[in-house]
Amino acid sequence: MKKEPDQAKSNDKKDWTPENFVPAFTAALTKSAWDKPFRDRLIKSPDDAKNAVAEEGNINIPPEIVIVFHEHVSNDNYQVLHLPPFDENGKEKYEYEEHLDCCYNRFLIPRDGKFQNLTVSPVATGQPAPSGTGGKKSWTPDNAREAFSQALTEAAHNGAFRKRLTDSIDSAKQAVSDIANIDIPKGVVIVFHEGKYNDNYHVFYLPDFEEAKPDDPHETHEYKKHFQAAYHVW
């Protein structure tokens, strides 16, 4: 039977192996440094990033793979955390700092009590939440730390809540908001994953941008240099 064009193209794609996905990520990072529309696709959403990497690397990416790109090596809009061990009878409290994988210096406490990168929502300024938030806490570093600690502690013994944290990025964000009664701005991306190291999760910061043409010489931006979570790349 003759293959349809789309089917033939899919079958020609590379398998998702380290030998193939490392150069795919390097290709995507390199292109993002000079092609603004492509860069915008990488940071628009994890699904858009996944599609862009699949196209640039000509690679099939399994559904369980999560890919996140963000601007700046340190970015407090992006919170990636590994979950504690599960024990439905457990009573231990788990702290945010112990489970944060990236994407900023967890030991640097902003002197003004505000997050540094986020500018998309009034609640990021540390001011009282506006009336439309229903009295929820505002998104400040102290409130966010407590919210994440609450979520981690609940996830250690509540299987249904834990599943909400790992089902999707949107589901995780809503679960944290619900348990801590906190208003989380639109620009915040929250990722929880099982295990301290998990090779289904790939988080990168983008290289600096300098517009160029496709035929111009381009500096190669390597996967290892820009990788931040959630496993050992060595």
Backbone bond lengths (Angstrom), bond angles and torsions (degrees), N, CA, C in turn:
res aa  C-N    CA-C-N  psi(-1)  N-CA   C-N-CA  omega(-1)  CA-C   N-CA-C  phi
1 M - - - 1.465 - - 1.519 109.46 -
2 K 1.303 116.42 136.56 1.454 121.64 -178.34 1.521 110.28 -73.53
3 K 1.333 116.23 134.79 1.457 120.73 179.61 1.524 110.37 -77.35
4 E 1.325 115.15 140.70 1.453 119.37 171.59 1.526 108.35 -71.33
5 P 1.344 118.25 152.96 1.475 120.56 -177.13 1.519 114.11 -54.00
6 D 1.355 118.14 -45.16 1.461 120.41 -178.17 1.520 110.98 -65.19
7 Q 1.330 116.32 -38.07 1.461 120.21 179.79 1.518 110.45 -65.74
8 A 1.328 116.71 -42.71 1.463 120.47 -179.99 1.522 110.40 -62.49
9 K 1.330 116.70 -40.83 1.463 120.38 179.98 1.513 110.75 -63.72
10 S 1.343 117.10 -42.97 1.457 121.03 179.75 1.523 110.77 -62.14
11 N 1.324 116.90 -41.53 1.459 120.59 -177.82 1.519 112.50 -69.53
12 D 1.336 116.80 -20.49 1.454 120.08 178.34 1.525 112.53 -82.99
13 K 1.313 117.31 -9.65 1.462 119.89 -177.87 1.525 111.04 -71.65
14 K 1.349 114.48 152.85 1.463 120.47 -179.41 1.522 110.70 -74.93
15 D 1.328 115.41 155.31 1.460 121.22 175.06 1.529 110.13 -76.08
16 W 1.329 114.73 157.63 1.467 121.30 -179.42 1.535 109.32 -83.01
17 T 1.311 115.76 88.77 1.464 123.07 176.90 1.518 107.69 -129.90
18 P 1.347 118.73 158.23 1.473 119.69 177.90 1.526 113.01 -55.06
19 E 1.311 116.84 -36.12 1.470 120.16 -179.86 1.524 111.52 -64.28
20 N 1.340 116.61 -26.02 1.461 120.94 -179.52 1.522 113.41 -100.81
21 F 1.354 117.70 -38.44 1.461 116.77 -175.73 1.529 113.21 -77.30
22 V 1.330 118.52 -26.05 1.470 119.07 176.40 1.534 111.43 -61.43
23 P 1.343 119.12 -51.78 1.471 118.23 176.29 1.528 113.35 -64.89
24 A 1.338 117.92 -28.33 1.469 119.96 176.90 1.524 110.90 -64.98
25 F 1.329 116.31 -43.46 1.464 119.66 177.44 1.526 111.36 -67.61
26 T 1.326 117.01 -40.31 1.469 120.19 177.53 1.523 110.52 -60.62
27 A 1.324 116.75 -41.83 1.466 120.93 178.80 1.526 110.78 -63.26
28 A 1.340 116.54 -42.35 1.466 120.40 -179.79 1.528 111.12 -66.92
29 L 1.328 117.31 -43.49 1.464 120.83 178.40 1.521 111.05 -62.55
30 T 1.328 116.34 -42.39 1.465 121.10 -179.24 1.531 110.55 -63.48
31 K 1.324 117.20 -44.70 1.462 120.41 -179.54 1.530 111.20 -67.08
32 S 1.330 116.74 -33.97 1.467 120.31 -178.61 1.521 112.63 -65.41
33 A 1.319 117.05 -19.44 1.462 120.69 -178.10 1.521 113.04 -77.59
34 W 1.359 117.49 -13.80 1.467 119.03 -178.72 1.531 114.24 -135.72
35 D 1.335 118.13 -12.17 1.467 122.07 -177.67 1.531 108.82 -112.21
36 K 1.335 116.84 101.60 1.469 121.17 -174.16 1.523 112.82 -63.73
37 P 1.334 121.16 -46.30 1.474 119.28 178.25 1.529 112.67 -58.36
38 F 1.328 116.71 -38.76 1.463 119.56 178.53 1.526 110.12 -67.66
39 R 1.315 117.34 -42.46 1.467 121.93 178.17 1.529 110.29 -59.17
40 D 1.328 115.98 -43.02 1.457 120.18 179.96 1.526 111.39 -61.80
41 R 1.309 117.65 -35.15 1.465 121.08 176.88 1.533 110.95 -63.87
42 L 1.312 116.68 -38.54 1.463 120.44 -177.85 1.523 112.15 -65.74
43 I 1.331 117.02 -33.55 1.465 119.44 -176.17 1.533 112.89 -100.39
44 K 1.320 118.04 -5.94 1.467 120.58 -178.21 1.517 111.44 -63.54
45 S 1.324 117.14 -46.99 1.462 122.20 178.56 1.520 108.58 -167.40
46 P 1.343 117.74 160.45 1.469 119.47 176.54 1.528 113.20 -58.48
47 D 1.322 118.03 -36.67 1.465 119.96 178.69 1.523 111.26 -66.62
48 D 1.337 116.37 -41.95 1.463 119.48 177.82 1.524 110.58 -64.87
49 A 1.336 116.38 -39.39 1.468 120.46 178.05 1.521 110.61 -61.80
50 K 1.302 116.27 -42.46 1.461 121.87 -179.12 1.527 110.79 -61.83
51 N 1.328 116.33 -44.45 1.463 120.34 179.09 1.529 111.55 -65.26
52 A 1.331 116.45 -39.47 1.461 120.20 -179.03 1.527 111.41 -66.08
53 V 1.335 117.20 -42.93 1.465 121.28 178.04 1.522 110.61 -65.33
54 A 1.327 116.70 -40.86 1.468 120.87 179.21 1.525 110.87 -60.16
55 E 1.319 116.52 -41.60 1.465 120.50 -179.89 1.525 111.65 -70.90
56 E 1.322 116.17 -48.35 1.471 119.71 -176.45 1.518 111.37 -65.96
57 G 1.334 116.61 -36.65 1.460 120.91 -179.12 1.511 114.04 -93.93
58 N 1.337 116.68 -1.39 1.465 121.64 -177.34 1.532 110.01 47.07
59 I 1.346 114.41 57.08 1.457 120.18 -171.67 1.524 110.10 -137.30
60 N 1.313 116.33 142.95 1.458 121.70 174.39 1.523 109.34 -83.96
61 I 1.329 116.76 124.90 1.461 121.45 -178.09 1.525 108.84 -109.25
62 P 1.332 118.28 119.80 1.471 120.88 -177.97 1.528 112.05 -61.02
63 P 1.324 117.48 154.25 1.469 121.08 -176.31 1.524 114.06 -62.50
64 E 1.335 118.08 -27.26 1.466 119.73 -177.01 1.536 113.26 -79.11
65 I 1.318 117.67 -7.86 1.465 121.24 -179.31 1.521 110.56 -77.69
66 V 1.330 116.40 132.74 1.468 123.02 177.34 1.524 108.18 -114.43
67 I 1.330 116.58 127.11 1.461 122.05 -177.82 1.521 109.76 -124.78
68 V 1.320 116.09 128.22 1.466 121.35 -179.60 1.529 109.04 -133.22
69 F 1.323 116.16 130.34 1.464 122.63 171.51 1.520 108.37 -118.39
70 H 1.332 116.75 147.34 1.460 119.52 176.61 1.528 110.31 -147.60
71 E 1.315 115.18 160.76 1.456 121.97 177.76 1.532 110.11 -79.54
72 H 1.312 117.18 144.51 1.471 124.87 174.57 1.537 111.67 73.90
73 V 1.324 115.93 140.26 1.461 120.27 -179.33 1.523 110.92 -64.85
74 S 1.333 117.30 -30.43 1.459 121.86 177.50 1.519 108.36 -119.17
75 N 1.333 116.91 117.55 1.455 120.27 -173.39 1.522 109.69 -145.16
76 D 1.338 117.06 109.30 1.461 119.58 -175.30 1.523 113.42 -81.40
77 N 1.318 118.02 4.46 1.465 120.10 170.24 1.524 110.94 -75.56
78 Y 1.335 116.94 -18.18 1.469 121.80 -174.03 1.523 109.24 -112.76
79 Q 1.326 115.42 119.84 1.456 122.05 -177.55 1.525 107.96 -121.88
80 V 1.325 116.07 110.85 1.468 121.52 179.86 1.525 107.84 -116.67
81 L 1.323 116.59 121.99 1.461 121.05 -174.34 1.526 111.27 -133.32
82 H 1.354 115.59 144.98 1.464 119.55 173.45 1.524 109.07 -96.44
83 L 1.323 115.87 142.12 1.456 121.77 -176.26 1.527 111.96 -78.01
84 P 1.322 117.06 150.97 1.468 120.19 175.47 1.528 110.72 -74.35
85 P 1.332 118.14 168.41 1.468 120.59 175.87 1.532 109.84 -60.16
86 F 1.330 115.18 152.20 1.465 119.24 -178.34 1.522 110.79 -96.43
87 D 1.343 115.69 130.61 1.466 122.58 174.51 1.528 106.84 -149.35
88 E 1.337 116.57 107.12 1.468 119.35 -174.01 1.520 112.73 -63.97
89 N 1.327 117.69 -16.40 1.469 121.30 177.33 1.537 112.03 -102.94
90 G 1.320 116.20 4.61 1.454 119.90 -175.85 1.525 113.03 -72.55
91 K 1.337 115.40 152.31 1.468 122.19 -179.92 1.533 112.11 -125.24
92 E 1.324 116.88 1.35 1.459 120.26 -174.78 1.526 111.12 -69.21
93 K 1.330 116.08 145.07 1.459 121.15 175.82 1.528 108.62 -96.59
94 Y 1.312 116.02 137.91 1.456 121.30 -178.02 1.530 109.89 -114.75
95 E 1.320 115.20 133.11 1.456 120.97 -173.66 1.532 111.74 -98.67
96 Y 1.295 113.81 143.11 1.466 123.59 -179.87 1.526 113.02 -50.72
97 E 1.339 116.86 -50.64 1.472 120.01 -174.70 1.523 112.82 -60.41
98 E 1.322 117.13 -30.66 1.462 120.89 -177.88 1.525 112.76 -76.04
99 H 1.330 117.46 -15.16 1.464 120.49 -174.70 1.521 113.47 -119.54
100 L 1.320 117.24 0.72 1.462 120.63 178.97 1.526 110.17 -78.20
101 D 1.333 116.82 122.90 1.463 121.97 176.93 1.522 111.65 -90.80
102 C 1.304 116.96 -41.54 1.461 122.47 178.64 1.532 108.34 -169.90
103 C 1.324 122.49 167.88 1.449 121.68 32.13 1.526 112.15 -134.36
104 Y 1.305 117.15 41.04 1.465 119.78 176.10 1.524 108.93 -156.92
105 N 1.327 115.79 175.68 1.460 120.94 -178.37 1.524 109.22 -71.54
106 R 1.313 116.40 105.21 1.465 120.99 -174.80 1.524 112.35 -67.86
107 F 1.326 117.75 -16.18 1.461 120.78 -177.49 1.527 112.53 -95.35
108 L 1.330 116.18 -4.13 1.453 120.15 -179.49 1.526 108.81 -93.46
109 I 1.335 115.60 106.67 1.458 120.68 -179.97 1.516 108.79 -91.41
110 P 1.322 119.42 117.56 1.460 121.06 -179.84 1.525 111.41 -56.66
111 R 1.312 116.59 130.68 1.463 120.53 -176.56 1.525 112.48 -65.33
112 D 1.330 116.70 -29.24 1.466 119.38 -177.44 1.521 112.88 -93.12
113 G 1.337 116.73 6.48 1.456 119.70 178.21 1.505 114.34 70.62
114 K 1.316 117.16 22.10 1.467 121.10 -178.55 1.524 109.91 -124.71
115 F 1.311 116.11 153.82 1.454 119.79 169.72 1.530 108.36 -73.02
116 Q 1.328 115.96 149.70 1.454 120.38 -171.78 1.525 114.79 -90.18
117 N 1.325 118.05 -33.97 1.463 120.47 -172.84 1.524 113.54 -89.47
118 L 1.314 116.63 -31.19 1.452 119.91 -169.53 1.518 112.45 -77.64
119 T 1.328 116.42 126.94 1.452 121.11 178.36 1.526 111.86 -134.30
120 V 1.324 117.42 9.62 1.466 119.99 -171.47 1.519 113.87 -91.40
121 S 1.328 118.92 -6.10 1.453 119.46 -176.41 1.516 111.17 -144.32
122 P 1.330 118.56 141.14 1.463 120.77 178.64 1.515 113.52 -59.11
123 V 1.349 117.73 -29.21 1.458 118.39 -176.66 1.522 111.84 -70.43
124 A 1.319 118.51 -13.08 1.461 120.68 178.51 1.520 111.79 -76.49
125 T 1.316 118.44 -9.81 1.462 120.88 -176.79 1.513 112.78 -82.09
126 G 1.336 117.39 -8.02 1.452 119.82 -177.75 1.513 112.45 86.57
127 Q 1.323 117.89 1.35 1.455 121.54 176.59 1.530 109.61 -79.77
128 P 1.348 117.51 163.36 1.473 119.53 177.86 1.517 111.34 -55.59
129 A 1.313 116.27 146.40 1.457 120.57 -178.90 1.519 110.04 -62.49
130 P 1.340 117.68 138.61 1.460 119.99 177.80 1.521 111.35 -66.88
131 S 1.335 116.62 164.25 1.456 121.04 -173.12 1.526 112.48 -59.36
132 G 1.342 118.21 -28.35 1.452 121.59 -177.48 1.510 114.37 -70.34
133 T 1.331 118.68 -9.92 1.467 120.76 -177.37 1.525 112.40 -89.05
134 G 1.326 118.57 -0.70 1.453 121.24 176.36 1.509 113.34 69.87
135 G 1.326 117.87 30.02 1.453 121.22 177.04 1.506 114.50 78.31
136 K 1.309 118.27 11.50 1.471 120.59 178.16 1.521 111.16 -70.34
137 K 1.332 115.14 155.71 1.458 120.51 177.33 1.532 110.13 -64.55
138 S 1.315 115.89 149.71 1.465 120.25 177.68 1.523 110.03 -81.76
139 W 1.329 115.60 159.24 1.458 122.82 -174.48 1.530 109.98 -86.71
140 T 1.330 115.58 83.75 1.459 122.42 176.15 1.524 107.97 -112.34
141 P 1.342 118.66 162.37 1.467 119.11 179.79 1.527 113.91 -54.93
142 D 1.332 118.18 -43.18 1.467 120.02 -179.38 1.524 111.60 -65.48
143 N 1.333 116.52 -43.99 1.465 119.79 179.09 1.527 111.90 -67.03
144 A 1.330 116.05 -38.57 1.465 119.85 179.69 1.527 110.85 -66.00
145 R 1.329 117.56 -43.16 1.473 120.85 178.11 1.530 110.44 -57.04
146 E 1.327 116.15 -47.07 1.455 119.94 -179.00 1.526 110.78 -64.97
147 A 1.332 116.76 -39.36 1.468 120.43 179.57 1.525 111.02 -62.71
148 F 1.321 117.16 -44.69 1.462 120.26 179.51 1.525 111.03 -66.77
149 S 1.326 117.49 -38.95 1.463 120.00 177.67 1.528 110.75 -62.94
150 Q 1.325 117.00 -41.54 1.472 120.92 176.27 1.528 110.67 -60.55
151 A 1.328 116.48 -45.52 1.465 120.36 -178.40 1.522 111.38 -64.42
152 L 1.318 117.67 -43.28 1.463 121.54 179.42 1.530 111.10 -62.98
153 T 1.329 115.83 -43.65 1.462 120.74 -179.28 1.522 111.11 -64.32
154 E 1.331 117.09 -42.48 1.465 121.14 178.33 1.529 111.16 -65.26
155 A 1.338 115.80 -40.02 1.469 120.71 -178.27 1.521 112.78 -65.83
156 A 1.333 116.80 -21.62 1.464 120.25 -178.13 1.525 112.84 -72.37
157 H 1.353 117.39 -19.38 1.474 118.60 -179.13 1.525 113.65 -133.54
158 N 1.318 118.45 -4.77 1.469 122.21 -178.33 1.523 108.53 -115.61
159 G 1.341 115.79 101.94 1.460 120.05 -175.31 1.513 113.63 -63.76
160 A 1.320 117.72 -37.35 1.462 121.00 -179.26 1.525 110.92 -66.26
161 F 1.324 116.27 -41.69 1.468 119.86 178.30 1.528 110.28 -67.98
162 R 1.314 116.45 -40.29 1.463 120.89 178.83 1.529 110.39 -58.76
163 K 1.334 116.35 -41.01 1.460 120.19 179.61 1.525 111.00 -63.37
164 R 1.325 117.63 -36.92 1.466 120.20 176.89 1.530 110.64 -61.02
165 L 1.313 117.46 -35.36 1.465 120.74 -178.72 1.525 112.70 -70.34
166 T 1.328 117.07 -27.50 1.464 120.15 -177.11 1.518 113.95 -106.58
167 D 1.338 118.03 -7.76 1.469 120.35 -178.51 1.524 111.92 -62.42
168 S 1.312 116.62 -45.60 1.463 121.53 -179.56 1.516 108.92 -166.09
169 I 1.323 116.21 167.99 1.461 120.68 178.90 1.525 110.35 -65.86
170 D 1.321 117.92 -40.57 1.467 121.18 178.33 1.521 111.43 -65.59
171 S 1.337 115.97 -41.02 1.454 120.36 179.34 1.529 111.16 -64.28
172 A 1.331 116.93 -40.94 1.468 121.14 178.62 1.522 111.03 -62.34
173 K 1.304 115.97 -43.79 1.466 121.09 -179.09 1.531 111.08 -61.74
174 Q 1.326 115.86 -43.48 1.462 120.06 -179.95 1.523 111.00 -67.39
175 A 1.333 117.13 -38.04 1.462 120.99 -179.49 1.527 110.89 -64.34
176 V 1.322 117.43 -43.20 1.471 120.92 178.06 1.522 110.26 -64.64
177 S 1.322 116.11 -42.91 1.462 120.45 178.75 1.526 111.25 -60.22
178 D 1.334 116.33 -42.40 1.461 120.76 -177.11 1.522 112.15 -67.10
179 I 1.335 116.43 -47.77 1.463 118.68 -172.75 1.527 112.09 -71.11
180 A 1.340 116.50 -28.61 1.464 120.11 -176.74 1.529 112.93 -105.01
181 N 1.333 117.13 -0.90 1.467 121.19 -177.28 1.534 110.60 50.77
182 I 1.326 114.81 53.58 1.460 120.96 -175.44 1.523 109.95 -126.90
183 D 1.327 115.83 142.57 1.456 121.39 179.03 1.530 108.68 -90.24
184 I 1.330 116.65 115.10 1.457 121.33 -176.90 1.521 108.88 -101.54
185 P 1.327 118.16 119.96 1.471 121.14 -176.71 1.524 113.02 -60.31
186 K 1.306 114.56 156.04 1.459 122.22 -177.10 1.524 112.17 -56.84
187 G 1.322 118.33 -37.00 1.462 121.19 -174.83 1.513 115.73 -76.11
188 V 1.324 118.38 -4.24 1.467 121.54 -178.32 1.533 110.04 -85.10
189 V 1.322 115.82 132.37 1.470 122.89 177.29 1.523 107.86 -114.65
190 I 1.337 116.82 126.13 1.466 122.07 -176.83 1.525 109.56 -121.37
191 V 1.329 115.49 128.44 1.464 121.45 -179.77 1.528 108.87 -130.14
192 F 1.312 116.34 124.80 1.465 122.34 170.50 1.518 108.59 -112.49
193 H 1.322 116.64 143.90 1.468 119.23 176.80 1.515 110.99 -141.95
194 E 1.318 115.37 154.50 1.459 121.91 176.89 1.525 109.98 -76.45
195 G 1.328 115.79 145.78 1.454 120.61 176.72 1.519 112.09 76.42
196 K 1.312 116.19 145.79 1.467 119.05 179.32 1.516 110.85 -64.05
197 Y 1.330 116.50 -34.82 1.466 121.66 176.15 1.519 107.93 -123.33
198 N 1.322 115.90 131.99 1.464 120.09 -175.43 1.519 108.99 -145.73
199 D 1.335 116.51 111.75 1.466 119.59 -174.01 1.529 113.59 -82.05
200 N 1.329 117.28 10.18 1.464 119.79 169.24 1.528 111.96 -85.35
201 Y 1.331 116.42 -9.98 1.465 121.33 -175.20 1.528 110.14 -114.39
202 H 1.322 115.05 125.41 1.461 121.32 -175.37 1.527 108.63 -128.64
203 V 1.323 116.80 110.90 1.461 122.00 -176.80 1.526 109.23 -121.38
204 F 1.331 116.19 129.90 1.459 121.72 -175.65 1.528 111.18 -134.56
205 Y 1.346 116.05 149.09 1.465 118.78 165.62 1.528 107.62 -98.93
206 L 1.321 115.68 145.54 1.457 120.98 -175.64 1.527 111.84 -81.74
207 P 1.332 116.86 150.60 1.470 119.98 174.77 1.523 110.47 -71.17
208 D 1.323 116.66 165.83 1.463 120.97 175.60 1.524 109.54 -59.72
209 F 1.323 115.07 151.00 1.460 120.24 -176.28 1.521 111.52 -101.35
210 E 1.332 116.05 134.78 1.462 122.66 172.29 1.532 106.96 -145.80
211 E 1.309 115.88 109.99 1.464 120.47 -174.19 1.525 111.98 -59.54
212 A 1.312 115.57 139.56 1.464 121.38 -179.90 1.520 108.61 -153.73
213 K 1.324 115.85 171.96 1.459 121.75 178.39 1.535 109.69 -95.42
214 P 1.325 116.70 156.44 1.474 119.37 -178.55 1.522 113.80 -55.82
215 D 1.351 117.57 -34.21 1.459 120.14 -176.94 1.527 113.33 -85.98
216 D 1.318 117.40 -6.24 1.464 120.38 177.95 1.529 109.78 -70.82
217 P 1.334 118.03 155.69 1.472 119.44 172.93 1.535 110.01 -68.14
218 H 1.321 117.09 136.48 1.462 121.03 -177.27 1.527 110.00 -124.83
219 E 1.316 115.48 136.66 1.464 119.91 173.93 1.526 109.61 -68.19
220 T 1.326 116.43 137.29 1.460 120.94 177.90 1.527 109.55 -83.09
221 H 1.327 115.99 131.37 1.460 121.24 178.89 1.528 108.20 -111.45
222 E 1.322 113.99 110.07 1.461 120.71 -170.63 1.529 113.23 -77.21
223 Y 1.294 113.21 144.52 1.469 123.45 177.66 1.532 112.45 -50.33
224 K 1.326 117.43 -49.89 1.466 120.36 -173.93 1.521 112.60 -63.31
225 K 1.318 116.91 -36.37 1.461 120.30 -177.48 1.520 111.55 -65.96
226 H 1.318 118.19 -33.15 1.462 121.67 -172.51 1.528 113.65 -103.98
227 F 1.320 117.08 -3.08 1.465 121.52 -178.85 1.527 110.85 -76.20
228 Q 1.352 117.25 137.14 1.470 120.95 -179.13 1.528 113.84 -123.41
229 A 1.308 119.03 -30.70 1.474 120.58 -177.49 1.532 107.92 -162.67
230 A 1.334 117.27 157.06 1.437 128.90 18.08 1.538 110.78 -131.40
231 Y 1.300 118.49 42.17 1.465 120.91 179.58 1.530 108.13 -160.73
232 H 1.320 116.36 174.17 1.465 121.57 178.32 1.510 109.86 -79.09
233 V 1.333 117.49 124.96 1.467 119.96 178.28 1.522 111.93 -87.24
234 W 1.287 117.80 -9.41 1.467 119.24 -176.37 1.508 110.03 -82.48
